[in-house]
Amino acid sequence: MNISLFEIRDKQWEKVAQELHKIKEQRRYLQGIELKLTSKLKAFSEYKSCRSSNFVFYSIEQKGSIDYKLIPELKNLNLEQYRKKVKYGWHIKKITPKLKGELDGELFNQ
């Protein structure tokens, strides 16, 4: 991974980054609670779709993705022409001593 970074010194940027990081941490925490509560409801409903007077709780089946690397007929084909548009995602991480070492090292290119 090679990521070019420039250092920014802006109090507004830092404040917004702090808020974003805090929200992402809260979201992770809430996702853990959501998983526990979902597991409880599944057990209460005996793993069946159900409803009460105020809620409906149901399962949706999603097909798994296809691992094209396992299809022998496709091994020598270039599938790049079928690739969808590039998507970009943004991440935020709090700088820990470990990450600082990575930032100063080879992981990130300044």
GUGUSE-782291 format. One record per residue: residue number from 0; chain; x, y, z of N, C-alpha, C in turn. Coordinates in Angstrom, 2 decimals. Example, Ala and Ser with C-alpha at 12.3 -4.5 7.8 and 13.67 -1.06 7.14 Angstrom:
2
   num   cadena      n.c1      n.c2      n.c3     ca.c1     ca.c2     ca.c3      c.c1      c.c2      c.c3
     0        A     13.19     -5.69      7.80     12.30     -4.50      7.80     13.20     -3.30      7.80
     1        A     12.85     -2.25      7.08     13.67     -1.06      7.14     12.90      0.03      7.87
END
This chain:
110
   num   cadena      n.c1      n.c2      n.c3     ca.c1     ca.c2     ca.c3      c.c1      c.c2      c.c3
     0        A      0.85     -1.17      0.00      0.00      0.00      0.00      0.89      1.23      0.00
     1        A      0.62      2.12     -0.90      1.41      3.33     -1.00      0.45      4.51     -1.06
     2        A      0.41      5.29      0.00     -0.52      6.42      0.09      0.28      7.69      0.30
     3        A      0.06      8.68     -0.56      0.74      9.97     -0.40     -0.07     10.83      0.57
     4        A      0.60     11.38      1.55     -0.06     12.23      2.55      0.64     13.57      2.62
     5        A     -0.12     14.61      2.85      0.50     15.89      3.19     -0.02     16.26      4.56
     6        A      0.77     16.97      5.31      0.37     17.35      6.66     -0.49     18.60      6.61
     7        A     -1.59     18.57      7.36     -2.49     19.71      7.41     -2.52     20.24      8.84
     8        A     -2.45     21.54      8.96     -2.50     22.20     10.27     -3.64     23.21     10.23
     9        A     -4.83     22.71     10.53     -6.03     23.53     10.48     -6.93     23.10     11.63
    10        A     -7.26     24.02     12.52     -8.04     23.68     13.72     -9.44     23.20     13.36
    11        A    -10.05     23.78     12.34    -11.38     23.33     11.92    -11.32     21.91     11.38
    12        A    -10.30     21.61     10.57    -10.13     20.26     10.03     -9.97     19.27     11.18
    13        A     -9.12     19.62     12.15     -8.87     18.75     13.30    -10.15     18.50     14.10
    14        A    -10.97     19.55     14.27    -12.22     19.41     15.02    -13.18     18.47     14.29
    15        A    -13.32     18.64     12.98    -14.21     17.78     12.20    -13.69     16.35     12.19
    16        A    -12.37     16.18     12.07    -11.78     14.84     12.10    -12.06     14.16     13.44
    17        A    -11.95     14.92     14.53    -12.23     14.39     15.87    -13.69     13.94     15.96
    18        A    -14.60     14.77     15.44    -16.02     14.42     15.47    -16.30     13.15     14.66
    19        A    -15.72     13.08     13.45    -15.91     11.93     12.59    -15.38     10.67     13.26
    20        A    -14.20     10.74     13.82    -13.60      9.58     14.48    -14.47      9.11     15.64
    21        A    -14.97     10.06     16.42    -15.82      9.73     17.57    -17.10      9.03     17.11
    22        A    -17.72      9.55     16.05    -18.95      8.96     15.52    -18.68      7.54     15.01
    23        A    -17.55      7.35     14.34    -17.22      6.01     13.83    -17.01      5.03     14.98
    24        A    -16.38      5.48     16.07    -16.21      4.62     17.25    -17.56      4.28     17.87
    25        A    -18.44      5.26     17.97    -19.78      5.02     18.51    -20.55      4.05     17.63
    26        A    -20.40      4.20     16.32    -21.08      3.30     15.38    -20.62      1.86     15.57
    27        A    -19.29      1.67     15.71    -18.77      0.31     15.94    -19.35     -0.28     17.23
    28        A    -19.39      0.54     18.27    -19.95      0.10     19.55    -21.42     -0.29     19.38
    29        A    -22.19      0.57     18.71    -23.61      0.30     18.50    -23.83     -0.92     17.60
    30        A    -22.94     -1.15     16.65    -23.07     -2.33     15.80    -22.91     -3.60     16.63
    31        A    -22.02     -3.56     17.63    -21.87     -4.71     18.52    -23.14     -4.97     19.31
    32        A    -23.74     -3.91     19.82    -25.01     -4.04     20.55    -26.10     -4.56     19.61
    33        A    -26.12     -4.03     18.39    -27.12     -4.46     17.41    -27.02     -5.96     17.15
    34        A    -25.79     -6.48     17.00    -25.61     -7.91     16.77    -26.13     -8.74     17.94
    35        A    -25.85     -8.29     19.16    -26.32     -9.02     20.35    -27.85     -9.03     20.42
    36        A    -28.46     -7.87     20.19    -29.92     -7.79     20.25    -30.57     -8.59     19.13
    37        A    -29.98     -8.57     17.95    -30.50     -9.36     16.83    -30.44    -10.85     17.17
    38        A    -29.33    -11.28     17.77    -29.21    -12.69     18.17    -30.28    -13.07     19.18
    39        A    -30.55    -12.19     20.13    -31.61    -12.46     21.12    -32.96    -12.59     20.45
    40        A    -33.27    -11.64     19.52    -34.57    -11.72     18.84    -34.69    -12.97     17.99
    41        A    -33.59    -13.37     17.34    -33.63    -14.60     16.55    -33.95    -15.79     17.44
    42        A    -33.33    -15.84     18.61    -33.60    -16.94     19.54    -35.04    -16.88     20.05
    43        A    -35.53    -15.70     20.43    -36.90    -15.55     20.90    -37.91    -15.98     19.84
    44        A    -37.61    -15.70     18.57    -38.54    -16.03     17.49    -38.26    -17.40     16.88
    45        A    -37.38    -18.17     17.53    -37.01    -19.51     17.06    -36.51    -19.49     15.62
    46        A    -35.78    -18.45     15.27    -35.15    -18.29     13.95    -36.17    -18.29     12.82
    47        A    -37.37    -17.77     13.10    -38.43    -17.66     12.09    -38.80    -16.18     11.96
    48        A    -39.22    -15.79     10.76    -39.72    -14.44     10.56    -41.01    -14.30     11.34
    49        A    -41.21    -13.12     11.97    -42.39    -12.96     12.81    -42.78    -11.49     12.90
    50        A    -43.90    -11.24     13.58    -44.34     -9.88     13.81    -45.00     -9.79     15.17
    51        A    -44.99     -8.58     15.70    -45.74     -8.28     16.92    -46.71     -7.17     16.55
    52        A    -47.31     -6.56     17.54    -48.23     -5.46     17.21    -47.47     -4.23     16.73
    53        A    -46.17     -4.12     17.07    -45.40     -2.92     16.71    -44.24     -3.16     15.76
    54        A    -43.82     -4.40     15.59    -42.61     -4.67     14.81    -42.78     -5.89     13.92
    55        A    -42.04     -5.89     12.82    -41.89     -7.07     11.99    -40.40     -7.40     11.99
    56        A    -40.06     -8.67     12.12    -38.67     -9.13     12.19    -38.56    -10.29     11.22
    57        A    -37.73    -10.12     10.18    -37.70    -11.14      9.14    -36.31    -11.31      8.57
    58        A    -36.14    -12.44      7.92    -34.87    -12.81      7.32    -34.95    -12.62      5.81
    59        A    -33.86    -12.16      5.24    -33.74    -12.04      3.79    -32.53    -12.85      3.37
    60        A    -32.70    -13.71      2.39    -31.59    -14.52      1.91    -30.85    -13.76      0.81
    61        A    -29.54    -13.71      0.92    -28.72    -13.10     -0.12    -27.79    -14.18     -0.68
    62        A    -27.73    -14.25     -1.99    -26.83    -15.21     -2.62    -25.39    -14.78     -2.38
    63        A    -24.52    -15.75     -2.25    -23.10    -15.46     -2.07    -22.47    -14.96     -3.36
    64        A    -21.32    -14.32     -3.23    -20.62    -13.83     -4.42    -19.91    -14.99     -5.11
    65        A    -19.58    -14.79     -6.36    -18.90    -15.81     -7.15    -17.40    -15.54     -7.12
    66        A    -16.62    -16.55     -6.79    -15.17    -16.42     -6.80    -14.67    -16.81     -8.19
    67        A    -14.48    -15.81     -9.03    -14.13    -16.06    -10.43    -12.76    -16.73    -10.58
    68        A    -11.91    -16.62     -9.59    -10.59    -17.26     -9.65    -10.71    -18.78     -9.67
    69        A    -11.83    -19.30     -9.20    -12.02    -20.75     -9.13    -12.60    -21.34    -10.42
    70        A    -12.95    -20.49    -11.39    -13.54    -20.98    -12.64    -12.42    -21.20    -13.65
    71        A    -12.12    -22.47    -13.97    -10.99    -22.78    -14.85    -11.08    -22.10    -16.22
    72        A    -12.27    -21.98    -16.77    -12.45    -21.39    -18.09    -12.08    -19.89    -18.13
    73        A    -12.00    -19.26    -16.98    -11.72    -17.83    -16.93    -10.28    -17.51    -16.56
    74        A     -9.48    -18.54    -16.26     -8.13    -18.30    -15.78     -7.25    -17.52    -16.75
    75        A     -7.39    -17.74    -18.04     -6.53    -17.08    -19.02     -7.22    -15.90    -19.71
    76        A     -8.37    -15.51    -19.21     -9.08    -14.38    -19.80     -8.81    -13.11    -19.02
    77        A     -8.70    -12.00    -19.74     -8.54    -10.70    -19.11     -9.95    -10.12    -18.91
    78        A    -10.37    -10.01    -17.68    -11.73     -9.55    -17.37    -11.80     -8.05    -17.09
    79        A    -10.70     -7.33    -17.30    -10.66     -5.89    -16.98    -11.72     -5.10    -17.74
    80        A    -12.05     -5.50    -18.96    -13.03     -4.75    -19.74    -14.43     -4.81    -19.12
    81        A    -14.64     -5.78    -18.24    -15.94     -5.94    -17.60    -15.99     -5.30    -16.20
    82        A    -14.88     -4.74    -15.78    -14.80     -4.15    -14.46    -15.65     -2.88    -14.40
    83        A    -16.35     -2.71    -13.27    -17.14     -1.49    -13.07    -16.22     -0.34    -12.70
    84        A    -16.80      0.86    -12.65    -16.07      2.07    -12.35    -15.40      1.96    -10.96
    85        A    -14.25      2.57    -10.82    -13.51      2.59     -9.57    -14.33      3.33     -8.51
    86        A    -14.32      2.80     -7.30    -14.97      3.47     -6.17    -13.89      3.91     -5.20
    87        A    -14.08      5.06     -4.62    -13.11      5.57     -3.65    -13.77      5.63     -2.29
    88        A    -13.06      5.21     -1.28    -13.53      5.29      0.09    -12.55      6.12      0.90
    89        A    -13.05      6.73      1.94    -12.22      7.53      2.82    -12.21      6.90      4.19
    90        A    -11.07      6.90      4.83    -10.91      6.31      6.16    -10.29      7.33      7.09
    91        A    -10.58      7.19      8.34     -9.94      8.04      9.34     -9.44      7.14     10.46
    92        A     -8.24      7.41     10.91     -7.64      6.66     12.01     -6.99      7.64     12.97
    93        A     -7.11      7.36     14.23     -6.42      8.16     15.23     -4.96      7.72     15.21
    94        A     -4.04      8.67     15.27     -2.62      8.32     15.21     -2.17      7.79     16.56
    95        A     -1.84      6.50     16.57     -1.30      5.82     17.74      0.21      5.72     17.55
    96        A      0.94      5.33     18.60      2.39      5.16     18.40      2.71      4.18     17.26
    97        A      1.92      3.10     17.16      2.17      2.12     16.09      1.95      2.76     14.71
    98        A      0.82      3.47     14.57      0.54      4.11     13.29      1.56      5.19     12.98
    99        A      2.01      5.91     14.00      3.04      6.93     13.80      4.29      6.29     13.20
   100        A      4.65      5.10     13.70      5.79      4.38     13.14      5.57      4.03     11.68
   101        A      4.34      3.64     11.35      4.02      3.32      9.96      4.05      4.58      9.10
   102        A      3.56      5.67      9.65      3.57      6.94      8.90      5.00      7.38      8.63
   103        A      5.86      7.18      9.61      7.27      7.56      9.45      8.05      6.55      8.63
   104        A      7.46      5.35      8.45      8.15      4.29      7.73      7.73      4.20      6.29
   105        A      7.55      2.98      5.83      7.31      2.73      4.40      5.86      2.60      4.01
   106        A      4.95      2.45      4.98      3.55      2.22      4.62      2.94      3.42      3.91
   107        A      3.24      4.60      4.41      2.72      5.83      3.81      3.88      6.61      3.22
   108        A      3.66      7.14      2.06      4.68      7.91      1.36      4.37      9.38      1.53
   109        A      5.22     10.11      2.22      4.94     11.54      2.45      5.55     12.39      1.37
END
